[in-house]
Amino acid sequence: MLVVITDDGPDDPELLAKVLAEADENDVEVIGVGIGCCIRAFIPNSTSISCIEQLPDAMEALFREKLSLRLAA
């Protein structure tokens, strides 16, 4: 699993697309948290928060969602 935490969109969208494609080819799940920004256009399995203090709860929610999907499969 690759966890991306950022406060802005990618500086190089083409490089990000290449890295995400490589992660997908290698069965690496990618989740993300945008701090003060939405990164869902780049990382669909992501969430946004407004301040760093919200990071622990956001990460827990993303991991719980992934765990529940795996258990349901």
PDB file of N, CA, C and O in Angstrom:
ATOM      1  N   MET A   1       0.843  -1.166   0.000  1.00  0.00           N
ATOM      2  CA  MET A   1       0.000   0.000   0.000  1.00  0.00           C
ATOM      3  C   MET A   1       0.897   1.241   0.000  1.00  0.00           C
ATOM      4  O   MET A   1       1.889   1.318   0.724  1.00  0.00           O
ATOM      5  N   LEU A   2       0.514   2.198  -0.831  1.00  0.00           N
ATOM      6  CA  LEU A   2       1.217   3.469  -0.912  1.00  0.00           C
ATOM      7  C   LEU A   2       0.280   4.536  -0.377  1.00  0.00           C
ATOM      8  O   LEU A   2      -0.850   4.669  -0.845  1.00  0.00           O
ATOM      9  N   VAL A   3       0.744   5.291   0.598  1.00  0.00           N
ATOM     10  CA  VAL A   3      -0.047   6.360   1.200  1.00  0.00           C
ATOM     11  C   VAL A   3       0.560   7.694   0.786  1.00  0.00           C
ATOM     12  O   VAL A   3       1.729   7.971   1.055  1.00  0.00           O
ATOM     13  N   VAL A   4      -0.247   8.510   0.131  1.00  0.00           N
ATOM     14  CA  VAL A   4       0.189   9.832  -0.310  1.00  0.00           C
ATOM     15  C   VAL A   4      -0.481  10.871   0.578  1.00  0.00           C
ATOM     16  O   VAL A   4      -1.706  10.906   0.696  1.00  0.00           O
ATOM     17  N   ILE A   5       0.334  11.714   1.200  1.00  0.00           N
ATOM     18  CA  ILE A   5      -0.173  12.818   2.006  1.00  0.00           C
ATOM     19  C   ILE A   5       0.453  14.083   1.434  1.00  0.00           C
ATOM     20  O   ILE A   5       1.676  14.207   1.369  1.00  0.00           O
ATOM     21  N   THR A   6      -0.402  15.026   1.016  1.00  0.00           N
ATOM     22  CA  THR A   6       0.117  16.207   0.346  1.00  0.00           C
ATOM     23  C   THR A   6      -0.718  17.435   0.680  1.00  0.00           C
ATOM     24  O   THR A   6      -1.866  17.335   1.114  1.00  0.00           O
ATOM     25  N   ASP A   7      -0.110  18.588   0.466  1.00  0.00           N
ATOM     26  CA  ASP A   7      -0.837  19.838   0.663  1.00  0.00           C
ATOM     27  C   ASP A   7      -1.042  20.578  -0.653  1.00  0.00           C
ATOM     28  O   ASP A   7      -1.361  21.767  -0.655  1.00  0.00           O
ATOM     29  N   ASP A   8      -0.862  19.887  -1.762  1.00  0.00           N
ATOM     30  CA  ASP A   8      -1.050  20.491  -3.074  1.00  0.00           C
ATOM     31  C   ASP A   8      -1.132  19.388  -4.122  1.00  0.00           C
ATOM     32  O   ASP A   8      -0.800  18.234  -3.850  1.00  0.00           O
ATOM     33  N   GLY A   9      -1.569  19.747  -5.303  1.00  0.00           N
ATOM     34  CA  GLY A   9      -1.595  18.810  -6.410  1.00  0.00           C
ATOM     35  C   GLY A   9      -0.174  18.511  -6.868  1.00  0.00           C
ATOM     36  O   GLY A   9       0.777  19.107  -6.365  1.00  0.00           O
ATOM     37  N   PRO A  10      -0.023  17.601  -7.809  1.00  0.00           N
ATOM     38  CA  PRO A  10       1.318  17.200  -8.254  1.00  0.00           C
ATOM     39  C   PRO A  10       2.014  18.310  -9.045  1.00  0.00           C
ATOM     40  O   PRO A  10       1.380  19.037  -9.810  1.00  0.00           O
ATOM     41  N   ASP A  11       3.315  18.425  -8.847  1.00  0.00           N
ATOM     42  CA  ASP A  11       4.118  19.343  -9.652  1.00  0.00           C
ATOM     43  C   ASP A  11       4.263  18.809 -11.074  1.00  0.00           C
ATOM     44  O   ASP A  11       4.381  19.575 -12.030  1.00  0.00           O
ATOM     45  N   ASP A  12       4.250  17.477 -11.196  1.00  0.00           N
ATOM     46  CA  ASP A  12       4.413  16.834 -12.494  1.00  0.00           C
ATOM     47  C   ASP A  12       3.315  15.777 -12.669  1.00  0.00           C
ATOM     48  O   ASP A  12       3.527  14.610 -12.341  1.00  0.00           O
ATOM     49  N   PRO A  13       2.144  16.174 -13.182  1.00  0.00           N
ATOM     50  CA  PRO A  13       1.031  15.230 -13.324  1.00  0.00           C
ATOM     51  C   PRO A  13       1.366  14.009 -14.173  1.00  0.00           C
ATOM     52  O   PRO A  13       0.857  12.920 -13.907  1.00  0.00           O
ATOM     53  N   GLU A  14       2.209  14.167 -15.185  1.00  0.00           N
ATOM     54  CA  GLU A  14       2.584  13.022 -16.022  1.00  0.00           C
ATOM     55  C   GLU A  14       3.386  12.000 -15.229  1.00  0.00           C
ATOM     56  O   GLU A  14       3.173  10.796 -15.367  1.00  0.00           O
ATOM     57  N   LEU A  15       4.300  12.474 -14.407  1.00  0.00           N
ATOM     58  CA  LEU A  15       5.085  11.564 -13.572  1.00  0.00           C
ATOM     59  C   LEU A  15       4.184  10.850 -12.570  1.00  0.00           C
ATOM     60  O   LEU A  15       4.329   9.650 -12.335  1.00  0.00           O
ATOM     61  N   LEU A  16       3.256  11.597 -11.983  1.00  0.00           N
ATOM     62  CA  LEU A  16       2.327  10.973 -11.040  1.00  0.00           C
ATOM     63  C   LEU A  16       1.518   9.887 -11.731  1.00  0.00           C
ATOM     64  O   LEU A  16       1.351   8.796 -11.185  1.00  0.00           O
ATOM     65  N   ALA A  17       1.009  10.176 -12.936  1.00  0.00           N
ATOM     66  CA  ALA A  17       0.230   9.172 -13.673  1.00  0.00           C
ATOM     67  C   ALA A  17       1.067   7.925 -13.941  1.00  0.00           C
ATOM     68  O   ALA A  17       0.562   6.807 -13.847  1.00  0.00           O
ATOM     69  N   LYS A  18       2.334   8.111 -14.273  1.00  0.00           N
ATOM     70  CA  LYS A  18       3.226   6.976 -14.526  1.00  0.00           C
ATOM     71  C   LYS A  18       3.437   6.159 -13.252  1.00  0.00           C
ATOM     72  O   LYS A  18       3.382   4.930 -13.284  1.00  0.00           O
ATOM     73  N   VAL A  19       3.672   6.827 -12.156  1.00  0.00           N
ATOM     74  CA  VAL A  19       3.896   6.134 -10.877  1.00  0.00           C
ATOM     75  C   VAL A  19       2.636   5.391 -10.442  1.00  0.00           C
ATOM     76  O   VAL A  19       2.714   4.255  -9.974  1.00  0.00           O
ATOM     77  N   LEU A  20       1.484   6.024 -10.593  1.00  0.00           N
ATOM     78  CA  LEU A  20       0.228   5.367 -10.211  1.00  0.00           C
ATOM     79  C   LEU A  20      -0.058   4.162 -11.106  1.00  0.00           C
ATOM     80  O   LEU A  20      -0.563   3.145 -10.631  1.00  0.00           O
ATOM     81  N   ALA A  21       0.259   4.266 -12.391  1.00  0.00           N
ATOM     82  CA  ALA A  21       0.074   3.126 -13.298  1.00  0.00           C
ATOM     83  C   ALA A  21       0.999   1.981 -12.905  1.00  0.00           C
ATOM     84  O   ALA A  21       0.597   0.817 -12.925  1.00  0.00           O
ATOM     85  N   GLU A  22       2.227   2.309 -12.550  1.00  0.00           N
ATOM     86  CA  GLU A  22       3.173   1.278 -12.124  1.00  0.00           C
ATOM     87  C   GLU A  22       2.711   0.622 -10.826  1.00  0.00           C
ATOM     88  O   GLU A  22       2.830  -0.592 -10.663  1.00  0.00           O
ATOM     89  N   ALA A  23       2.189   1.421  -9.912  1.00  0.00           N
ATOM     90  CA  ALA A  23       1.662   0.859  -8.661  1.00  0.00           C
ATOM     91  C   ALA A  23       0.517  -0.101  -8.969  1.00  0.00           C
ATOM     92  O   ALA A  23       0.446  -1.190  -8.399  1.00  0.00           O
ATOM     93  N   ASP A  24      -0.371   0.296  -9.861  1.00  0.00           N
ATOM     94  CA  ASP A  24      -1.502  -0.545 -10.237  1.00  0.00           C
ATOM     95  C   ASP A  24      -1.032  -1.851 -10.880  1.00  0.00           C
ATOM     96  O   ASP A  24      -1.557  -2.921 -10.574  1.00  0.00           O
ATOM     97  N   GLU A  25      -0.045  -1.760 -11.769  1.00  0.00           N
ATOM     98  CA  GLU A  25       0.506  -2.955 -12.423  1.00  0.00           C
ATOM     99  C   GLU A  25       1.107  -3.931 -11.426  1.00  0.00           C
ATOM    100  O   GLU A  25       1.140  -5.137 -11.673  1.00  0.00           O
ATOM    101  N   ASN A  26       1.581  -3.416 -10.305  1.00  0.00           N
ATOM    102  CA  ASN A  26       2.222  -4.243  -9.290  1.00  0.00           C
ATOM    103  C   ASN A  26       1.307  -4.523  -8.095  1.00  0.00           C
ATOM    104  O   ASN A  26       1.766  -4.918  -7.024  1.00  0.00           O
ATOM    105  N   ASP A  27       0.003  -4.311  -8.300  1.00  0.00           N
ATOM    106  CA  ASP A  27      -1.005  -4.570  -7.263  1.00  0.00           C
ATOM    107  C   ASP A  27      -0.741  -3.819  -5.966  1.00  0.00           C
ATOM    108  O   ASP A  27      -0.987  -4.342  -4.880  1.00  0.00           O
ATOM    109  N   VAL A  28      -0.239  -2.594  -6.079  1.00  0.00           N
ATOM    110  CA  VAL A  28      -0.027  -1.731  -4.925  1.00  0.00           C
ATOM    111  C   VAL A  28      -1.225  -0.794  -4.832  1.00  0.00           C
ATOM    112  O   VAL A  28      -1.496  -0.020  -5.749  1.00  0.00           O
ATOM    113  N   GLU A  29      -1.928  -0.874  -3.723  1.00  0.00           N
ATOM    114  CA  GLU A  29      -3.061   0.025  -3.520  1.00  0.00           C
ATOM    115  C   GLU A  29      -2.537   1.403  -3.139  1.00  0.00           C
ATOM    116  O   GLU A  29      -1.568   1.526  -2.391  1.00  0.00           O
ATOM    117  N   VAL A  30      -3.186   2.431  -3.659  1.00  0.00           N
ATOM    118  CA  VAL A  30      -2.787   3.804  -3.367  1.00  0.00           C
ATOM    119  C   VAL A  30      -3.961   4.517  -2.717  1.00  0.00           C
ATOM    120  O   VAL A  30      -5.070   4.533  -3.249  1.00  0.00           O
ATOM    121  N   ILE A  31      -3.697   5.105  -1.560  1.00  0.00           N
ATOM    122  CA  ILE A  31      -4.687   5.940  -0.889  1.00  0.00           C
ATOM    123  C   ILE A  31      -4.026   7.283  -0.614  1.00  0.00           C
ATOM    124  O   ILE A  31      -2.800   7.389  -0.579  1.00  0.00           O
ATOM    125  N   GLY A  32      -4.841   8.294  -0.422  1.00  0.00           N
ATOM    126  CA  GLY A  32      -4.253   9.604  -0.211  1.00  0.00           C
ATOM    127  C   GLY A  32      -5.077  10.514   0.664  1.00  0.00           C
ATOM    128  O   GLY A  32      -6.277  10.322   0.855  1.00  0.00           O
ATOM    129  N   VAL A  33      -4.390  11.518   1.193  1.00  0.00           N
ATOM    130  CA  VAL A  33      -5.028  12.563   1.982  1.00  0.00           C
ATOM    131  C   VAL A  33      -4.512  13.901   1.467  1.00  0.00           C
ATOM    132  O   VAL A  33      -3.305  14.140   1.424  1.00  0.00           O
ATOM    133  N   GLY A  34      -5.428  14.754   1.086  1.00  0.00           N
ATOM    134  CA  GLY A  34      -5.074  16.112   0.701  1.00  0.00           C
ATOM    135  C   GLY A  34      -5.320  17.036   1.882  1.00  0.00           C
ATOM    136  O   GLY A  34      -6.421  17.061   2.433  1.00  0.00           O
ATOM    137  N   ILE A  35      -4.315  17.788   2.272  1.00  0.00           N
ATOM    138  CA  ILE A  35      -4.451  18.718   3.388  1.00  0.00           C
ATOM    139  C   ILE A  35      -4.711  20.103   2.801  1.00  0.00           C
ATOM    140  O   ILE A  35      -3.804  20.743   2.269  1.00  0.00           O
ATOM    141  N   GLY A  36      -5.943  20.553   2.903  1.00  0.00           N
ATOM    142  CA  GLY A  36      -6.315  21.840   2.346  1.00  0.00           C
ATOM    143  C   GLY A  36      -6.501  21.816   0.845  1.00  0.00           C
ATOM    144  O   GLY A  36      -6.593  22.868   0.211  1.00  0.00           O
ATOM    145  N   CYS A  37      -6.557  20.621   0.268  1.00  0.00           N
ATOM    146  CA  CYS A  37      -6.761  20.488  -1.176  1.00  0.00           C
ATOM    147  C   CYS A  37      -7.414  19.137  -1.447  1.00  0.00           C
ATOM    148  O   CYS A  37      -7.345  18.218  -0.632  1.00  0.00           O
ATOM    149  N   CYS A  38      -8.039  19.043  -2.595  1.00  0.00           N
ATOM    150  CA  CYS A  38      -8.661  17.789  -3.019  1.00  0.00           C
ATOM    151  C   CYS A  38      -7.752  17.125  -4.045  1.00  0.00           C
ATOM    152  O   CYS A  38      -7.393  17.739  -5.049  1.00  0.00           O
ATOM    153  N   ILE A  39      -7.383  15.882  -3.797  1.00  0.00           N
ATOM    154  CA  ILE A  39      -6.515  15.143  -4.717  1.00  0.00           C
ATOM    155  C   ILE A  39      -7.256  13.996  -5.401  1.00  0.00           C
ATOM    156  O   ILE A  39      -6.639  13.148  -6.046  1.00  0.00           O
ATOM    157  N   ARG A  40      -8.566  13.975  -5.259  1.00  0.00           N
ATOM    158  CA  ARG A  40      -9.366  12.876  -5.790  1.00  0.00           C
ATOM    159  C   ARG A  40      -9.241  12.744  -7.308  1.00  0.00           C
ATOM    160  O   ARG A  40      -9.382  11.643  -7.840  1.00  0.00           O
ATOM    161  N   ALA A  41      -8.979  13.843  -8.011  1.00  0.00           N
ATOM    162  CA  ALA A  41      -8.802  13.779  -9.464  1.00  0.00           C
ATOM    163  C   ALA A  41      -7.571  12.954  -9.829  1.00  0.00           C
ATOM    164  O   ALA A  41      -7.513  12.360 -10.906  1.00  0.00           O
ATOM    165  N   PHE A  42      -6.595  12.919  -8.937  1.00  0.00           N
ATOM    166  CA  PHE A  42      -5.360  12.176  -9.180  1.00  0.00           C
ATOM    167  C   PHE A  42      -5.361  10.826  -8.471  1.00  0.00           C
ATOM    168  O   PHE A  42      -4.886   9.827  -9.012  1.00  0.00           O
ATOM    169  N   ILE A  43      -5.897  10.811  -7.263  1.00  0.00           N
ATOM    170  CA  ILE A  43      -5.938   9.584  -6.456  1.00  0.00           C
ATOM    171  C   ILE A  43      -7.391   9.388  -6.021  1.00  0.00           C
ATOM    172  O   ILE A  43      -7.820   9.954  -5.016  1.00  0.00           O
ATOM    173  N   PRO A  44      -8.146   8.589  -6.776  1.00  0.00           N
ATOM    174  CA  PRO A  44      -9.582   8.436  -6.487  1.00  0.00           C
ATOM    175  C   PRO A  44      -9.879   7.974  -5.065  1.00  0.00           C
ATOM    176  O   PRO A  44     -10.868   8.400  -4.469  1.00  0.00           O
ATOM    177  N   ASN A  45      -9.040   7.114  -4.523  1.00  0.00           N
ATOM    178  CA  ASN A  45      -9.251   6.612  -3.169  1.00  0.00           C
ATOM    179  C   ASN A  45      -8.540   7.545  -2.190  1.00  0.00           C
ATOM    180  O   ASN A  45      -7.523   7.193  -1.594  1.00  0.00           O
ATOM    181  N   SER A  46      -9.105   8.745  -2.041  1.00  0.00           N
ATOM    182  CA  SER A  46      -8.480   9.728  -1.160  1.00  0.00           C
ATOM    183  C   SER A  46      -9.551  10.534  -0.455  1.00  0.00           C
ATOM    184  O   SER A  46     -10.737  10.446  -0.774  1.00  0.00           O
ATOM    185  N   THR A  47      -9.114  11.308   0.494  1.00  0.00           N
ATOM    186  CA  THR A  47      -9.989  12.191   1.240  1.00  0.00           C
ATOM    187  C   THR A  47      -9.277  13.519   1.422  1.00  0.00           C
ATOM    188  O   THR A  47      -8.072  13.627   1.196  1.00  0.00           O
ATOM    189  N   SER A  48     -10.021  14.510   1.827  1.00  0.00           N
ATOM    190  CA  SER A  48      -9.447  15.828   2.066  1.00  0.00           C
ATOM    191  C   SER A  48      -9.712  16.255   3.501  1.00  0.00           C
ATOM    192  O   SER A  48     -10.762  15.954   4.070  1.00  0.00           O
ATOM    193  N   ILE A  49      -8.761  16.949   4.068  1.00  0.00           N
ATOM    194  CA  ILE A  49      -8.911  17.509   5.401  1.00  0.00           C
ATOM    195  C   ILE A  49      -8.488  18.974   5.332  1.00  0.00           C
ATOM    196  O   ILE A  49      -7.817  19.398   4.392  1.00  0.00           O
ATOM    197  N   SER A  50      -8.888  19.728   6.331  1.00  0.00           N
ATOM    198  CA  SER A  50      -8.561  21.150   6.302  1.00  0.00           C
ATOM    199  C   SER A  50      -7.340  21.495   7.148  1.00  0.00           C
ATOM    200  O   SER A  50      -6.732  22.548   6.957  1.00  0.00           O
ATOM    201  N   CYS A  51      -6.975  20.618   8.081  1.00  0.00           N
ATOM    202  CA  CYS A  51      -5.794  20.899   8.909  1.00  0.00           C
ATOM    203  C   CYS A  51      -5.143  19.585   9.343  1.00  0.00           C
ATOM    204  O   CYS A  51      -5.783  18.534   9.381  1.00  0.00           O
ATOM    205  N   ILE A  52      -3.883  19.675   9.661  1.00  0.00           N
ATOM    206  CA  ILE A  52      -3.078  18.490   9.997  1.00  0.00           C
ATOM    207  C   ILE A  52      -3.623  17.741  11.212  1.00  0.00           C
ATOM    208  O   ILE A  52      -3.428  16.532  11.333  1.00  0.00           O
ATOM    209  N   GLU A  53      -4.293  18.438  12.093  1.00  0.00           N
ATOM    210  CA  GLU A  53      -4.845  17.782  13.286  1.00  0.00           C
ATOM    211  C   GLU A  53      -5.896  16.737  12.929  1.00  0.00           C
ATOM    212  O   GLU A  53      -6.177  15.845  13.730  1.00  0.00           O
ATOM    213  N   GLN A  54      -6.476  16.836  11.741  1.00  0.00           N
ATOM    214  CA  GLN A  54      -7.479  15.878  11.303  1.00  0.00           C
ATOM    215  C   GLN A  54      -6.875  14.632  10.662  1.00  0.00           C
ATOM    216  O   GLN A  54      -7.595  13.687  10.340  1.00  0.00           O
ATOM    217  N   LEU A  55      -5.559  14.628  10.476  1.00  0.00           N
ATOM    218  CA  LEU A  55      -4.901  13.524   9.770  1.00  0.00           C
ATOM    219  C   LEU A  55      -5.116  12.157  10.421  1.00  0.00           C
ATOM    220  O   LEU A  55      -5.450  11.208   9.711  1.00  0.00           O
ATOM    221  N   PRO A  56      -4.942  12.011  11.729  1.00  0.00           N
ATOM    222  CA  PRO A  56      -5.142  10.666  12.306  1.00  0.00           C
ATOM    223  C   PRO A  56      -6.538  10.092  12.026  1.00  0.00           C
ATOM    224  O   PRO A  56      -6.666   8.919  11.674  1.00  0.00           O
ATOM    225  N   ASP A  57      -7.570  10.908  12.181  1.00  0.00           N
ATOM    226  CA  ASP A  57      -8.929  10.415  11.934  1.00  0.00           C
ATOM    227  C   ASP A  57      -9.141  10.080  10.461  1.00  0.00           C
ATOM    228  O   ASP A  57      -9.797   9.091  10.136  1.00  0.00           O
ATOM    229  N   ALA A  58      -8.589  10.899   9.572  1.00  0.00           N
ATOM    230  CA  ALA A  58      -8.725  10.639   8.133  1.00  0.00           C
ATOM    231  C   ALA A  58      -8.026   9.338   7.744  1.00  0.00           C
ATOM    232  O   ALA A  58      -8.568   8.543   6.977  1.00  0.00           O
ATOM    233  N   MET A  59      -6.830   9.126   8.271  1.00  0.00           N
ATOM    234  CA  MET A  59      -6.094   7.892   7.969  1.00  0.00           C
ATOM    235  C   MET A  59      -6.836   6.677   8.508  1.00  0.00           C
ATOM    236  O   MET A  59      -6.928   5.653   7.832  1.00  0.00           O
ATOM    237  N   GLU A  60      -7.359   6.785   9.707  1.00  0.00           N
ATOM    238  CA  GLU A  60      -8.112   5.671  10.283  1.00  0.00           C
ATOM    239  C   GLU A  60      -9.322   5.342   9.418  1.00  0.00           C
ATOM    240  O   GLU A  60      -9.609   4.169   9.176  1.00  0.00           O
ATOM    241  N   ALA A  61     -10.030   6.359   8.952  1.00  0.00           N
ATOM    242  CA  ALA A  61     -11.212   6.129   8.115  1.00  0.00           C
ATOM    243  C   ALA A  61     -10.834   5.445   6.803  1.00  0.00           C
ATOM    244  O   ALA A  61     -11.519   4.519   6.368  1.00  0.00           O
ATOM    245  N   LEU A  62      -9.748   5.894   6.168  1.00  0.00           N
ATOM    246  CA  LEU A  62      -9.317   5.257   4.921  1.00  0.00           C
ATOM    247  C   LEU A  62      -8.927   3.798   5.148  1.00  0.00           C
ATOM    248  O   LEU A  62      -9.305   2.928   4.363  1.00  0.00           O
ATOM    249  N   PHE A  63      -8.173   3.523   6.220  1.00  0.00           N
ATOM    250  CA  PHE A  63      -7.764   2.149   6.497  1.00  0.00           C
ATOM    251  C   PHE A  63      -8.958   1.273   6.864  1.00  0.00           C
ATOM    252  O   PHE A  63      -9.018   0.113   6.457  1.00  0.00           O
ATOM    253  N   ARG A  64      -9.895   1.804   7.617  1.00  0.00           N
ATOM    254  CA  ARG A  64     -11.096   1.030   7.963  1.00  0.00           C
ATOM    255  C   ARG A  64     -11.885   0.677   6.706  1.00  0.00           C
ATOM    256  O   ARG A  64     -12.371  -0.444   6.562  1.00  0.00           O
ATOM    257  N   GLU A  65     -12.007   1.651   5.795  1.00  0.00           N
ATOM    258  CA  GLU A  65     -12.722   1.409   4.541  1.00  0.00           C
ATOM    259  C   GLU A  65     -12.037   0.299   3.745  1.00  0.00           C
ATOM    260  O   GLU A  65     -12.707  -0.603   3.242  1.00  0.00           O
ATOM    261  N   LYS A  66     -10.717   0.355   3.628  1.00  0.00           N
ATOM    262  CA  LYS A  66      -9.984  -0.672   2.900  1.00  0.00           C
ATOM    263  C   LYS A  66     -10.141  -2.029   3.567  1.00  0.00           C
ATOM    264  O   LYS A  66     -10.327  -3.035   2.883  1.00  0.00           O
ATOM    265  N   LEU A  67     -10.068  -2.074   4.896  1.00  0.00           N
ATOM    266  CA  LEU A  67     -10.195  -3.333   5.617  1.00  0.00           C
ATOM    267  C   LEU A  67     -11.581  -3.927   5.430  1.00  0.00           C
ATOM    268  O   LEU A  67     -11.717  -5.130   5.208  1.00  0.00           O
ATOM    269  N   SER A  68     -12.608  -3.095   5.518  1.00  0.00           N
ATOM    270  CA  SER A  68     -13.969  -3.618   5.367  1.00  0.00           C
ATOM    271  C   SER A  68     -14.206  -4.143   3.954  1.00  0.00           C
ATOM    272  O   SER A  68     -14.914  -5.134   3.776  1.00  0.00           O
ATOM    273  N   LEU A  69     -13.626  -3.496   2.954  1.00  0.00           N
ATOM    274  CA  LEU A  69     -13.760  -3.992   1.573  1.00  0.00           C
ATOM    275  C   LEU A  69     -13.053  -5.341   1.401  1.00  0.00           C
ATOM    276  O   LEU A  69     -13.556  -6.224   0.707  1.00  0.00           O
ATOM    277  N   ARG A  70     -11.908  -5.493   2.024  1.00  0.00           N
ATOM    278  CA  ARG A  70     -11.195  -6.775   1.924  1.00  0.00           C
ATOM    279  C   ARG A  70     -11.939  -7.888   2.656  1.00  0.00           C
ATOM    280  O   ARG A  70     -11.995  -9.018   2.171  1.00  0.00           O
ATOM    281  N   LEU A  71     -12.502  -7.582   3.802  1.00  0.00           N
ATOM    282  CA  LEU A  71     -13.227  -8.591   4.547  1.00  0.00           C
ATOM    283  C   LEU A  71     -14.511  -9.001   3.833  1.00  0.00           C
ATOM    284  O   LEU A  71     -14.954 -10.144   3.947  1.00  0.00           O
ATOM    285  N   ALA A  72     -15.102  -8.070   3.103  1.00  0.00           N
ATOM    286  CA  ALA A  72     -16.336  -8.373   2.372  1.00  0.00           C
ATOM    287  C   ALA A  72     -16.071  -9.207   1.110  1.00  0.00           C
ATOM    288  O   ALA A  72     -16.981  -9.854   0.592  1.00  0.00           O
ATOM    289  N   ALA A  73     -14.847  -9.191   0.626  1.00  0.00           N
ATOM    290  CA  ALA A  73     -14.527  -9.900  -0.622  1.00  0.00           C
ATOM    291  C   ALA A  73     -14.401 -11.384  -0.448  1.00  0.00           C
ATOM    292  O   ALA A  73     -14.136 -12.098  -1.415  1.00  0.00           O
TER     293      ALA A  73
END
